[in-house]
């Protein structure tokens, strides 16, 4: 199994310094170190900030050179064709909900497996709060389709898994809880460090008392207001003994709001706002706090609570969403919608030194059960169990068979007003060496009696596979008559493609056609240049063959195995000009001599 991995969450300004970026980095570092049979390739975005990710000989690293910043149709097409040209079996998107600075196309009906991580469905569950943001609703729902269309989904908690099943109608066997981990960086301080950091916090933040701590952001669902109100309800002796430290980056307006609330409640002198702290300071605050409180209304996982527990902090938290999975014990939980319950839980720890020590011990034991290695192993196990989408359900063996012609399956749209066309002339040339079954996608067409073979509807192809070994599949595609049935068959059974007419084919379908082909032969130099540039092919991925222009040294098909497309004919020069914006010559493949030349190339396979 060859898995491509998207690294844009480690580059995006909206994610790289937040929980999603930290989660992605930690998981991928462990995943790429696992000794598994899976091959990995990582892909970054050249248009976003340079990536600080370790280079490792265990995996290939690629930076995709997008022509423009932000997500565009061209960038989406480049990503899809790049993935297909690298012959990966699946694409793993650790953060499918990124902003428009990241290129994350809609992968509906993509020919490779798509794996995603689902962190939470907060905007979907609380639309009244988030839908009012201009443009957010449409962007969010568009990104969400990459989760719903995934072949398999990794949820970061059982609560998130259940939400996905409930709100997105995800089949339970299509999503698994992989939980989360915590960095080994978050660990208790030794005695010397403890005293040094206490002095540092006294000087920098004026923390002079034992303190109750919160970290995690200012979003409404974090319930900081509720925590302040609950602290204000503590007995006076406890308010005088402890400070309340809010240790995270806050906006100026939010700082002013909670300072005003604390003043109204008479605890302004007990409220300390650190604003942004470094990772080293955060670890030390976790380690020196007397109690960590996590009062969130809703979390996808609850990483701050786990980080605090890893540093030995006695921790209590919300009984909602995923927080109980992290904290683990019922007597450490409270209803965040009831401030008096938060107050009661805080009192139970602040007033009972024995219970306080019990929670310190519990914290370290509970935190040890969450490791990034176990998360990575769960992901790797799914990759190992999932089989790649079958690309070669049809044998292409070149072993000669006595007294038996090679079987060809030829797919095309059959126009009713033509008795002799490209298909018929070509198959007549191949008939001495090949038996051909013709599969058509126009309802009501009858078999052409002059063809050397038998004709069937495309829907009959899989049934025919049971008793026929097709060594060659050829698709003759006319953009003006391209059916979903033809595309669906091509997704599963790749073959040689004769692209007769590109008019009417959108970019996504053109990318699909190009990248589900097994051979590339281009008969016009201008088309060769266009396709090489458009789909980012290197010179060895596409072959230029001058059919009809040079009869000498025709190329053998064995030279072009695993390539992408065969251009057989372009009737209208303008169709190519409209697409590429430049002059292109006709592909001269309509004469009998050119057909003979093509036939000779096929016969040499």
LINHU-V833749 format. One record per residue. N is the residue number from 1. SS is DSSP state (@ for helix, = for strand, . for the rest). OMEGA is omega as a letter, one per 30 degrees, with the letter a starting at -180 (999 if undefined). Layout:
BEGIN
n=N ss=SS omega=OMEGA
n=N ss=SS omega=OMEGA
END
This chain:
BEGIN
n=1 ss=. omega=l
n=2 ss== omega=a
n=3 ss== omega=l
n=4 ss== omega=a
n=5 ss== omega=l
n=6 ss== omega=a
n=7 ss=. omega=a
n=8 ss=@ omega=l
n=9 ss=@ omega=l
n=10 ss=@ omega=l
n=11 ss=. omega=a
n=12 ss=. omega=l
n=13 ss=. omega=a
n=14 ss=. omega=a
n=15 ss=. omega=a
n=16 ss=. omega=l
n=17 ss=. omega=a
n=18 ss=. omega=a
n=19 ss=@ omega=a
n=20 ss=@ omega=l
n=21 ss=@ omega=a
n=22 ss=@ omega=l
n=23 ss=@ omega=a
n=24 ss=@ omega=a
n=25 ss=@ omega=a
n=26 ss=@ omega=a
n=27 ss=@ omega=a
n=28 ss=@ omega=l
n=29 ss=@ omega=l
n=30 ss=@ omega=a
n=31 ss=@ omega=a
n=32 ss=@ omega=l
n=33 ss=@ omega=a
n=34 ss=. omega=l
n=35 ss=. omega=a
n=36 ss=. omega=l
n=37 ss=. omega=a
n=38 ss=. omega=l
n=39 ss== omega=a
n=40 ss== omega=l
n=41 ss== omega=a
n=42 ss== omega=a
n=43 ss== omega=l
n=44 ss== omega=a
n=45 ss== omega=a
n=46 ss=. omega=a
n=47 ss=. omega=l
n=48 ss=. omega=a
n=49 ss=. omega=a
n=50 ss=. omega=a
n=51 ss=. omega=l
n=52 ss=. omega=a
n=53 ss=. omega=a
n=54 ss=. omega=l
n=55 ss=. omega=a
n=56 ss=. omega=a
n=57 ss=. omega=a
n=58 ss=. omega=a
n=59 ss== omega=l
n=60 ss== omega=a
n=61 ss== omega=a
n=62 ss== omega=l
n=63 ss== omega=a
n=64 ss== omega=a
n=65 ss=. omega=l
n=66 ss=. omega=a
n=67 ss=. omega=a
n=68 ss=. omega=l
n=69 ss=. omega=l
n=70 ss=. omega=a
n=71 ss=. omega=l
n=72 ss=. omega=l
n=73 ss=@ omega=a
n=74 ss=@ omega=l
n=75 ss=@ omega=l
n=76 ss=@ omega=l
n=77 ss=@ omega=l
n=78 ss=@ omega=l
n=79 ss=@ omega=a
n=80 ss=@ omega=a
n=81 ss=@ omega=l
n=82 ss=@ omega=l
n=83 ss=@ omega=a
n=84 ss=@ omega=a
n=85 ss=@ omega=l
n=86 ss=. omega=l
n=87 ss=. omega=l
n=88 ss=. omega=l
n=89 ss=. omega=a
n=90 ss== omega=l
n=91 ss== omega=a
n=92 ss== omega=a
n=93 ss== omega=a
n=94 ss=. omega=a
n=95 ss=. omega=a
n=96 ss=. omega=a
n=97 ss=. omega=a
n=98 ss=. omega=l
n=99 ss=. omega=a
n=100 ss=. omega=l
n=101 ss=. omega=l
n=102 ss=. omega=a
n=103 ss=. omega=l
n=104 ss=. omega=a
n=105 ss=. omega=l
n=106 ss=. omega=a
n=107 ss=. omega=l
n=108 ss=. omega=l
n=109 ss=. omega=l
n=110 ss=. omega=a
n=111 ss=. omega=l
n=112 ss=. omega=l
n=113 ss== omega=l
n=114 ss== omega=l
n=115 ss== omega=l
n=116 ss== omega=l
n=117 ss== omega=l
n=118 ss== omega=a
n=119 ss=. omega=l
n=120 ss=. omega=l
n=121 ss=. omega=a
n=122 ss=@ omega=a
n=123 ss=@ omega=l
n=124 ss=@ omega=a
n=125 ss=@ omega=l
n=126 ss=. omega=a
n=127 ss=@ omega=a
n=128 ss=@ omega=a
n=129 ss=@ omega=a
n=130 ss=@ omega=a
n=131 ss=. omega=a
n=132 ss=. omega=l
n=133 ss=. omega=a
n=134 ss=. omega=l
n=135 ss=. omega=a
n=136 ss=@ omega=a
n=137 ss=@ omega=a
n=138 ss=@ omega=l
n=139 ss=@ omega=a
n=140 ss=@ omega=a
n=141 ss=@ omega=l
n=142 ss=@ omega=l
n=143 ss=@ omega=a
n=144 ss=@ omega=a
n=145 ss=@ omega=l
n=146 ss=@ omega=l
n=147 ss=@ omega=a
n=148 ss=@ omega=a
n=149 ss=. omega=a
n=150 ss=. omega=l
n=151 ss=. omega=l
n=152 ss== omega=a
n=153 ss== omega=l
n=154 ss== omega=l
n=155 ss== omega=a
n=156 ss=. omega=l
n=157 ss=. omega=l
n=158 ss=@ omega=l
n=159 ss=@ omega=l
n=160 ss=@ omega=l
n=161 ss=@ omega=a
n=162 ss=@ omega=l
n=163 ss=@ omega=l
n=164 ss=@ omega=l
n=165 ss=@ omega=a
n=166 ss=@ omega=a
n=167 ss=@ omega=a
n=168 ss=. omega=a
n=169 ss=. omega=l
n=170 ss=. omega=l
n=171 ss=. omega=a
n=172 ss=@ omega=a
n=173 ss=@ omega=a
n=174 ss=@ omega=a
n=175 ss== omega=a
n=176 ss== omega=l
n=177 ss== omega=l
n=178 ss=. omega=l
n=179 ss=. omega=a
n=180 ss=. omega=l
n=181 ss=. omega=l
n=182 ss=. omega=a
n=183 ss=. omega=l
n=184 ss=. omega=l
n=185 ss=. omega=a
n=186 ss=. omega=a
n=187 ss=. omega=a
n=188 ss=. omega=l
n=189 ss=. omega=l
n=190 ss=. omega=a
n=191 ss=@ omega=a
n=192 ss=@ omega=l
n=193 ss=@ omega=a
n=194 ss=@ omega=a
n=195 ss=@ omega=l
n=196 ss=@ omega=a
n=197 ss=@ omega=l
n=198 ss=@ omega=l
n=199 ss=@ omega=l
n=200 ss=@ omega=a
n=201 ss=@ omega=l
n=202 ss=@ omega=a
n=203 ss=@ omega=a
n=204 ss=@ omega=a
n=205 ss=@ omega=a
n=206 ss=. omega=l
n=207 ss=. omega=a
n=208 ss=. omega=a
n=209 ss=. omega=l
n=210 ss== omega=a
n=211 ss== omega=l
n=212 ss== omega=a
n=213 ss== omega=l
n=214 ss== omega=l
n=215 ss=. omega=l
n=216 ss=. omega=l
n=217 ss=. omega=a
n=218 ss=. omega=a
n=219 ss=. omega=a
n=220 ss=@ omega=a
n=221 ss=@ omega=l
n=222 ss=@ omega=l
n=223 ss=. omega=l
n=224 ss=@ omega=l
n=225 ss=@ omega=l
n=226 ss=@ omega=l
n=227 ss=@ omega=a
n=228 ss=@ omega=l
n=229 ss=@ omega=a
n=230 ss=@ omega=l
n=231 ss=@ omega=l
n=232 ss=@ omega=l
n=233 ss=. omega=l
n=234 ss=. omega=l
n=235 ss=. omega=a
n=236 ss=@ omega=a
n=237 ss=@ omega=l
n=238 ss=@ omega=l
n=239 ss=@ omega=a
n=240 ss=@ omega=a
n=241 ss=@ omega=a
n=242 ss== omega=l
n=243 ss== omega=l
n=244 ss== omega=a
n=245 ss== omega=l
n=246 ss== omega=a
n=247 ss=. omega=l
n=248 ss=. omega=l
n=249 ss=. omega=a
n=250 ss=. omega=l
n=251 ss=. omega=a
n=252 ss=@ omega=a
n=253 ss=@ omega=l
n=254 ss=@ omega=l
n=255 ss=@ omega=a
n=256 ss=@ omega=a
n=257 ss=@ omega=a
n=258 ss=@ omega=l
n=259 ss=@ omega=l
n=260 ss=@ omega=l
n=261 ss=@ omega=l
n=262 ss=@ omega=l
n=263 ss=@ omega=l
n=264 ss=@ omega=a
n=265 ss=@ omega=l
n=266 ss=. omega=a
n=267 ss=. omega=a
n=268 ss=@ omega=a
n=269 ss=@ omega=a
n=270 ss=@ omega=a
n=271 ss== omega=l
n=272 ss== omega=l
n=273 ss== omega=a
n=274 ss=. omega=a
n=275 ss=. omega=a
n=276 ss=. omega=l
n=277 ss=. omega=l
n=278 ss=. omega=l
n=279 ss=@ omega=l
n=280 ss=@ omega=l
n=281 ss=@ omega=l
n=282 ss=@ omega=l
n=283 ss=@ omega=a
n=284 ss=@ omega=l
n=285 ss=@ omega=l
n=286 ss=@ omega=a
n=287 ss=@ omega=a
n=288 ss=@ omega=a
n=289 ss=. omega=l
n=290 ss=. omega=a
n=291 ss== omega=l
n=292 ss== omega=a
n=293 ss== omega=a
n=294 ss== omega=a
n=295 ss=. omega=a
n=296 ss=. omega=l
n=297 ss=. omega=a
n=298 ss=. omega=l
n=299 ss=. omega=l
n=300 ss=. omega=l
n=301 ss=. omega=a
n=302 ss=. omega=a
n=303 ss=@ omega=l
n=304 ss=@ omega=l
n=305 ss=@ omega=l
n=306 ss=@ omega=l
n=307 ss=@ omega=l
n=308 ss=@ omega=l
n=309 ss=@ omega=l
n=310 ss=@ omega=l
n=311 ss=. omega=l
n=312 ss=. omega=a
n=313 ss=. omega=l
n=314 ss=. omega=a
n=315 ss== omega=l
n=316 ss== omega=a
n=317 ss== omega=a
n=318 ss== omega=l
n=319 ss=. omega=a
n=320 ss=. omega=l
n=321 ss=. omega=a
n=322 ss=. omega=a
n=323 ss=@ omega=l
n=324 ss=@ omega=l
n=325 ss=@ omega=a
n=326 ss=@ omega=a
n=327 ss=@ omega=l
n=328 ss=. omega=a
n=329 ss=. omega=a
n=330 ss=@ omega=a
n=331 ss=@ omega=l
n=332 ss=@ omega=a
n=333 ss== omega=l
n=334 ss== omega=l
n=335 ss=. omega=a
n=336 ss=. omega=l
n=337 ss=. omega=a
n=338 ss=. omega=a
n=339 ss=@ omega=a
n=340 ss=@ omega=l
n=341 ss=@ omega=l
n=342 ss=@ omega=l
n=343 ss=@ omega=a
n=344 ss=@ omega=l
n=345 ss=@ omega=l
n=346 ss=@ omega=l
n=347 ss=@ omega=a
n=348 ss=@ omega=l
n=349 ss=@ omega=a
n=350 ss=@ omega=a
n=351 ss=. omega=a
n=352 ss=. omega=a
n=353 ss=@ omega=l
n=354 ss=@ omega=l
n=355 ss=@ omega=l
n=356 ss=@ omega=l
n=357 ss=@ omega=l
n=358 ss=@ omega=a
n=359 ss=@ omega=l
n=360 ss=@ omega=l
n=361 ss=@ omega=l
n=362 ss=@ omega=a
n=363 ss=@ omega=a
n=364 ss=@ omega=l
n=365 ss=@ omega=a
n=366 ss=@ omega=a
n=367 ss=@ omega=a
n=368 ss=. omega=l
n=369 ss=. omega=l
n=370 ss=. omega=l
n=371 ss=. omega=l
n=372 ss=@ omega=l
n=373 ss=@ omega=l
n=374 ss=@ omega=l
n=375 ss=@ omega=l
n=376 ss=@ omega=a
n=377 ss=@ omega=l
n=378 ss=@ omega=l
n=379 ss=@ omega=a
n=380 ss=@ omega=l
n=381 ss=@ omega=l
n=382 ss=@ omega=l
n=383 ss=@ omega=a
n=384 ss=@ omega=a
n=385 ss=@ omega=a
n=386 ss=. omega=l
n=387 ss=. omega=l
n=388 ss=. omega=l
n=389 ss=. omega=a
n=390 ss=. omega=l
n=391 ss=. omega=a
n=392 ss=. omega=l
n=393 ss=. omega=l
n=394 ss=. omega=a
n=395 ss=. omega=l
n=396 ss=. omega=a
n=397 ss=. omega=l
n=398 ss=. omega=l
n=399 ss=. omega=a
n=400 ss=. omega=l
n=401 ss=. omega=l
n=402 ss=. omega=l
n=403 ss=. omega=a
n=404 ss=. omega=l
n=405 ss=. omega=l
n=406 ss== omega=a
n=407 ss== omega=l
n=408 ss== omega=l
n=409 ss== omega=a
n=410 ss== omega=a
n=411 ss== omega=l
n=412 ss== omega=l
n=413 ss=. omega=a
n=414 ss=. omega=l
n=415 ss=. omega=a
n=416 ss=. omega=a
n=417 ss=. omega=l
n=418 ss=. omega=l
n=419 ss=. omega=l
n=420 ss=. omega=a
n=421 ss=. omega=a
n=422 ss=@ omega=a
n=423 ss=@ omega=a
n=424 ss=@ omega=a
n=425 ss=@ omega=a
n=426 ss=@ omega=a
n=427 ss=@ omega=l
n=428 ss=@ omega=l
n=429 ss=@ omega=a
n=430 ss=@ omega=a
n=431 ss=. omega=l
n=432 ss=. omega=a
n=433 ss=. omega=a
n=434 ss== omega=l
n=435 ss== omega=a
n=436 ss== omega=l
n=437 ss== omega=a
n=438 ss== omega=l
n=439 ss== omega=a
n=440 ss== omega=a
n=441 ss=. omega=l
n=442 ss=. omega=a
n=443 ss=. omega=l
n=444 ss=. omega=l
n=445 ss=. omega=l
n=446 ss=. omega=l
n=447 ss=. omega=l
n=448 ss=. omega=a
n=449 ss=. omega=a
n=450 ss=. omega=a
n=451 ss=. omega=l
n=452 ss=. omega=a
n=453 ss== omega=a
n=454 ss== omega=a
n=455 ss== omega=a
n=456 ss== omega=l
n=457 ss== omega=l
n=458 ss=@ omega=a
n=459 ss=@ omega=l
n=460 ss=@ omega=a
n=461 ss=@ omega=a
n=462 ss=@ omega=l
n=463 ss=@ omega=l
n=464 ss=@ omega=a
n=465 ss=@ omega=a
n=466 ss=. omega=a
n=467 ss=. omega=a
n=468 ss=. omega=l
n=469 ss=. omega=l
n=470 ss=. omega=l
n=471 ss=. omega=a
n=472 ss== omega=l
n=473 ss== omega=l
n=474 ss== omega=l
n=475 ss== omega=l
n=476 ss== omega=a
n=477 ss== omega=l
n=478 ss== omega=a
n=479 ss=@ omega=a
n=480 ss=@ omega=a
n=481 ss=@ omega=a
n=482 ss=. omega=a
n=483 ss=. omega=l
n=484 ss=@ omega=a
n=485 ss=@ omega=l
n=486 ss=@ omega=a
n=487 ss=@ omega=l
n=488 ss=@ omega=l
n=489 ss=@ omega=a
n=490 ss=@ omega=l
n=491 ss=@ omega=a
n=492 ss=@ omega=a
n=493 ss=. omega=a
n=494 ss=. omega=l
n=495 ss== omega=l
n=496 ss== omega=a
n=497 ss== omega=l
n=498 ss== omega=l
n=499 ss== omega=a
n=500 ss== omega=a
n=501 ss== omega=a
n=502 ss=. omega=a
n=503 ss=. omega=l
n=504 ss=. omega=l
n=505 ss=. omega=l
n=506 ss=. omega=a
n=507 ss=@ omega=a
n=508 ss=@ omega=l
n=509 ss=@ omega=l
n=510 ss=@ omega=l
n=511 ss=@ omega=l
n=512 ss=@ omega=a
n=513 ss=@ omega=a
n=514 ss=@ omega=a
n=515 ss=@ omega=l
n=516 ss=. omega=l
n=517 ss== omega=a
n=518 ss=. omega=l
n=519 ss== omega=l
n=520 ss=. omega=l
n=521 ss== omega=l
n=522 ss== omega=a
n=523 ss=. omega=l
n=524 ss=. omega=a
n=525 ss=@ omega=l
n=526 ss=@ omega=l
n=527 ss=@ omega=l
n=528 ss=@ omega=a
n=529 ss=@ omega=a
n=530 ss=@ omega=a
n=531 ss=@ omega=l
n=532 ss=@ omega=a
n=533 ss=@ omega=a
n=534 ss=@ omega=a
n=535 ss=. omega=l
n=536 ss=. omega=l
n=537 ss=. omega=l
n=538 ss=. omega=a
n=539 ss=@ omega=a
n=540 ss=@ omega=a
n=541 ss=@ omega=a
n=542 ss=. omega=a
n=543 ss== omega=l
n=544 ss== omega=a
n=545 ss=. omega=a
n=546 ss=. omega=l
n=547 ss=. omega=l
n=548 ss=. omega=a
n=549 ss=. omega=l
n=550 ss=. omega=a
n=551 ss=. omega=a
n=552 ss=. omega=l
n=553 ss=. omega=l
n=554 ss=. omega=a
n=555 ss=. omega=l
n=556 ss=. omega=a
n=557 ss=@ omega=l
n=558 ss=@ omega=l
n=559 ss=@ omega=a
n=560 ss=@ omega=l
n=561 ss== omega=l
n=562 ss=. omega=l
n=563 ss=. omega=a
n=564 ss=. omega=a
n=565 ss=. omega=l
n=566 ss== omega=l
n=567 ss=. omega=a
n=568 ss=. omega=a
n=569 ss=. omega=l
n=570 ss== omega=a
n=571 ss=. omega=a
n=572 ss=. omega=a
n=573 ss=@ omega=a
n=574 ss=@ omega=a
n=575 ss=@ omega=l
n=576 ss=@ omega=a
n=577 ss=@ omega=l
n=578 ss=@ omega=a
n=579 ss=@ omega=a
n=580 ss=@ omega=l
n=581 ss=. omega=l
n=582 ss=. omega=l
n=583 ss=. omega=l
n=584 ss=. omega=l
n=585 ss=. omega=l
n=586 ss=. omega=l
n=587 ss== omega=a
n=588 ss=. omega=a
n=589 ss=. omega=a
n=590 ss=. omega=a
n=591 ss=. omega=l
n=592 ss=@ omega=a
n=593 ss=@ omega=l
n=594 ss=@ omega=l
n=595 ss=@ omega=l
n=596 ss=@ omega=l
n=597 ss=@ omega=l
n=598 ss=@ omega=l
n=599 ss=@ omega=l
n=600 ss=@ omega=l
n=601 ss=@ omega=l
n=602 ss=@ omega=a
n=603 ss=@ omega=a
n=604 ss=. omega=a
n=605 ss=. omega=999
END
